[in-house]
Amino acid sequence: MAGRGARWFDRRGWRDLIIGVPYLWLIVFFLASFAIVIAMSFALRSEQSPPFAFPAEWPHISWENYQRLASDSLYLRAFLTSLWNAALATLFCLLIGYPMALGITRVSRSWRSLLLMLVILPFWTSFLLRVYAWMGLLGNNSWFNKALTAAVNAVLPAESALKAIPMMNSNFAVVLVMVYSYLPFMILPLYANLERLDRSLDEAATDLGSRPWQVFKDITLPLSVPGIVAGGLLVFIPASGELVIPSLVGNASDPMIGRIINDEFASARDWPMASAVAVALLLLLVVPIMAYSYFERRAQDRAAGAA
């Protein structure tokens, strides 16, 4: 049956058709759309419909949006806020997710399925509903806030007692909810990487006199770097352009870049400026990833050549 399936896959161009469908999807729904966004970023805002137009003079493009992007402190501050919040969320996801992923690989296989299901379980609930639940928890009148305030007041002088801990509409709330929302994206790649590690290496290091923390530092951690990078990218990239969480629990006076793009498109109807911000955000995220992939590939080639 396997041989018959392989022959069917190879004949009459079926292989090219099946492989070509994902590429066609990417070309139509990513490259073509992104090309439109890039072209729109060189246009000018217009009061007509659509709300953009290209300059009449040659070469029919304008750098005005990118010049404004580089000079306006609003966009620079939004970029820095987005990258900072995304970096904090990624760091906390790693600190929380790494022990969880490592612990899942250390239990029996009958328990692994249950624990992985618990990791994926939040995805069975609407993302928006989960953010609204956090809004209720972080509010000044919530039981969570009251209990936390009581615990803090227990160690503070009576004259410094707090009525409530202000957590809503802050970067703290944004990072907290992003860590909760994106934690599974860190755990699953780490688990996939750690589960494939050869446990005999740990046993050999232990037999040679290494302590458990040395085994982790010298063997487990270096071998899990690909999982850390994969999980970090899966968290950092969507967190950088997050819109829903900053809009619901964040501070409107200190917005993230996703909210800026949404406001430019929907409220200000400045599509060229919104496109320029989107292009800048994509380049800011993609260029470091491409550079990392390039140097990682060169390091692998050198290691293969040395071997």
N, C-alpha and C positions, 0 to 999 in steps of 0.2 A: 504493500500500500504506500509506503514511504517513497519507493522508487517511482511508482505511478504518479504520485503527487508531484515529485520533482520534475518528471517529464512534462506534466501538464503545465507546471509553472514556467518551464523554459520555452514551450512552443508557442507559435503564433503571436508573439509579442505580449503575452500576458504578464510576463515579468516586468517589462518596461511600463505597461499600463498601471500595474499595481504600485510600482515604485514612483511613477510620475504623478499619481493623484496627490500625495502630500506636497510635492513641489508646486503643483498647480494651485493648491490651496494657499500656500505661502505667498506665491506670486500675486494672486488675486486679492487676498484679504490682508496681506501685510505689506509687500513691496509696493503694490499699486497705490494702496491707501497712504503709505508713508511718502511716496513720491508726490501725491496730491498735497499732503501737509507741508512738505518741503517747499513746493512751488507757492503755496499760499503764504508761507512765512516771508516771502520776498514781495508780497503785494502790499497795498495800502488799504486802510480802512475806508469804507464807502457807506453812505447813507442809503444806498439802493439795495436791492436784493439780487444776488447774494451780497452780504455786507463787506465785500472786498473788491478791489480792482487793481490791475497792474498799471504802472506808470506809462504814459503815452510815449515818452522818449526812450530811445535805445539805451541799454539793452533790456528794457521792460522789466527790470527788477529794482528793488529798493532795499538798502541795508538799514533803513530807518528803524525797523523793529529790533534788529540785533544791537544797534547802537543804543537804543533806549534800554534794552535788556542789560547791557553792560554798565549803563550809567545810573539807572534808577535804583535807589537803595531798597525799594520794596521787593523787587525780584531777587536781588542779591541776598537780602535777609531771609526771604522765603526759601531759597536754595540752601543756605546754611542751616536753617531750622530743619528742613526736610532731611538733609544728610546727617545732621546731629541726632535727630530723633530716630532715624532708621538705623544708625550705627549703635545707639544705645539699645534699641530693641533687639538687634542682631546679637549684641554681646550678652544680654540677659537671656535670650533664647538659647545661646550656646552654653552658658553657665548652668541653666536649668535642664536643657535638653540632653547634654552630653552624659551626665550621670544616669538619666533615665534610659537613654539608648543603651548605655553600657550595662545597666542593670537588667534590661530585657534580654540581652544576649547571654547573661549568666544564669538565667533560670531555665527550667526544663521546657521542652518544646510544647508541652500541653499548656503551660502558663503563658508562653509567648503569644499565642493566638489571642488569648483573653486580654493581655496587656496592650497588644497592638490595636485591638478593637476599641479599647478605652481611649487610646490616643486619637483614633479616627472618629470616635463618637461625636465630638462637637460638630463635625461636618454634617451630621444628620439634622442639625437645627439651622434655621435661617441665620445667615451672617448678620443681617440687620437686627434681627430679634436678639441676638447675643450682645450686640453693642447697646441696644436699649436696656438690656438687663444690667449691664455695667453702669449705665447712666443712673439707674435706680440705686445701685450699690454705692456709687460715689457721691450721691446727693447729700446735702447737709442734714436732711431729716431721715436718712436711711438707718436701719439697724446696724449696718456695717460701720458707718461713720460714727454713730453714737457709741458703739462699743470701742472703736479705736480711740475716740476722743476721751472716753472714760479711762482707758488704759494709759493714755498720755498724761491726763490730769492727775493720775495717781502718783506720778513721780515729779510733778511740777509743784511749785509753791502755790498756795491758795490764791494769792493775788495775780498769778499768771495763768489761771485756769482758762481753758478754751471753751467756747460754746459749741464750736464745730471745727473740724479740720477742712479748710477749703481745698478740695481735690478736683472738682469739676472745672471745666474751661481752663485747663492748664496743660503744659507739656508733659507733666507727670501722668495725667490721665491718658494722654495720647500714647505715651510709651507703654504704660501698663496694659491698655487694651490691645495694642499691637503685639505685645509679647504673648498675651493670651491667645490672640487670633492666629498668629503665625508660628506658634511653638510646634505644632505637628510638622510643619514644613522643615524644621530643623531636626526633629527626632527621627523621621523616617529615613532621610539619606544617611544620617549617622548610623542608624541601626543596620541599614543595608551594607554599609562599609565595615562596621565592627563585627557583624555576623560572619563575614568572610575571612576574618583574620585567623591565622593558624595559631591555635592555643598552645601547640607544642613549643612555640618560641617562648612564651611566658614560663612554661614549665622548665625549659632549659635554663633560662635566666635565673629562676628560683633555685635550681639545683646548683648553679654556680655561685650562689651566695647573695644574689640581689634581693633587696627588700621589696615589698609590694609597691611602694611609691616609686622606687627606682625602675621596676619593671614597667610601670605605667609611663614614666617619663622617657625611658630609653627605647621602648618597643611599641606599646599600645598607642601612645599619643602621636609619634611620627608616622606610623602606618595609617592612622585615621585622618591625616591631613586632607586627602581627597574628599572624604565625607564632610569634614568641617567646611571646606571651600564650597561644596555643593549646597549644603544646608545654609551657609551664610549668604550665598547668592539668591537662593529661593526666598529668604527672608528680607534681605536688604533691598533687592530690586523692587518688589511690590510695595514695601513699606515706604520707599522714597517717594513714590507717586500716589500714596494713599489719599483718598478723598473722603470716604464716609466717616472714618474714625475722627479725623481732625475737625470735620464739619459738625459732628454731634457732641464731642467731648472736649474739643480743643478751644484755644483762645482765638477769637476772631481778629484781635489786634496783632497777633503773631502767627499768621497762617502758614501752612505748608504749601508746597508748590502745586500739589494736586488741586487744592482749593483755588489757587490763583488761576490755573488753567480753566477750571470750571466757571469761575466768575467772568473771565475774559470772554469765554464762548457764550455763556447764557445771559449774564447781566449786562456787561458792557458791550456785547456784540462786536468785539474787536477780534475777529477771527485771525487776521494776520499776526497780531501780537500773541495770541494764544498758541498759534502754530509755532512761532519762534521759540516760545518757552518750552513747548513740547519737544521740539528738535534739540534744544540745548540740554534738556533733561536726559533725553535718550543718548546723546553723545557723551554726556557726563557719566552715564552708567556703562555704556557699551565699550568705550575706548579702554578703560582700565581692565575690563574683562578680556578684551582681545589681546592686550599687552601681556596679561598674566598667562593666557593660553599660549601665546607665542614663546615666552621664556620657559614655560613648563615643557613645551614640546622640544625646545632646544636642549633643555636639561636631560630629558629622556633620551634624545638622540646621542648626547655625549655619553650618557651612562651605557647605552647600548653599544656605542663604539669602543668604550673602554673595556666592556665585557668581551 
